[in-house]
Amino acid sequence: MELKEITKDCIACRACEALAPDYFEVDGNIAKIKKKKVDKADEQKIKEIVDNCPVNAIKLKE
């Protein structure tokens, strides 16, 4: 599984960064992907973060 992108819909709420700082970083008004390849052990956590993004801005590539 890989993180594909964070769309321009991102509102920089910092939820993804707080829950998975190894994968996400907020820079100004948008989150950015720090690490695209999701470790097997983190897959469930990342799926939950994607599902709970308030504006559905995080996209996965499975």
Sequence and secondary structure as in RCSB ss.txt:
>XXXX:A:sequence
MELKEITKDCIACRACEALAPDYFEVDGNIAKIKKKKVDKADEQKIKEIVDNCPVNAIKLKE
>XXXX:A:secstr
 EEEEE TT     HHHHH TTTEEEETTEEEES  B  GGGHHHHHHHHHH TT  EEEE 
